[in-house]
Amino acid sequence: MPDHMMKTRPLPLRRLLAAGLALCLPAIGTPLAQAREGWHSAWQERAAPPSQVAATCDNAGFLAAQNNFEQGGPKGDTPVHICGTVLTLAPVAKKTRSGVHGYFYVAVTPTISIRVVANLDEMRAPAWPWVAKGDHVEVIGRYYYDSYRRQGIDWTHHGTGRSWSIPGSVTVNGTRYD
């Protein structure tokens, strides 16, 4: 019988647990305390949120961060301050587990756009949509990059938290919403 037609049997629970445990334990020869210390200090470096964002639009800084992430550089949340034109928007807000959100895309260059996520529960703004195609916007927020197809700018509101300490905003044709 060809390999692709053979049925596979599930691995016994004991083998699955052993495989999972092997992934969690440090390499052989590394004392556990040292491994824990190394992990903790690496976690602290990654967890330290940035403390400032550019005072004016910095599309070049955003593009440099995007290029770094796409080329495989270290990934982390990055404060950005971009300007551009609204290309399109979701006309209806979407309810997610973290609240009601509005979504729109901003052209940062003639060939590069980015998705902006506005947490409408946190923002001081009128009913959605308060942006329209062609509007000039200035966005302050957190640039996240999960993959080429999953990236955007969120934390575009005045609130901050343990994981993000920089208040954001969206300015539409001179009117600021935060």
NORNORFEN-V530755 format. One line per field, one symbol per residue. ss: DSSP state (2 for helix, 1 for strand, 0 for the rest). phi: phi as a letter, one per 30 degrees, with the letter a starting at -180 (. if undefined). Layout:
BEGIN
ss: ???
phi: ???
END
This chain:
BEGIN
ss: 0022200000002222222222220000000222222222222222200000000000222222222222000000011111111111100001110011111111100000111111100000000000000001111111111110011111000000000000001111001110
phi: .dedcddccdddeeddddddddddddddjceeddddddddddddddddddcabedbebdddddddddedddjdecadbdbbcblcddabddcdcdbdckcbcbaccddbdcbbbdcccdddcdcadedccbbejddbbbcacdcbcaecbblbbhcbddbaecbccdcabcchjccbb
END
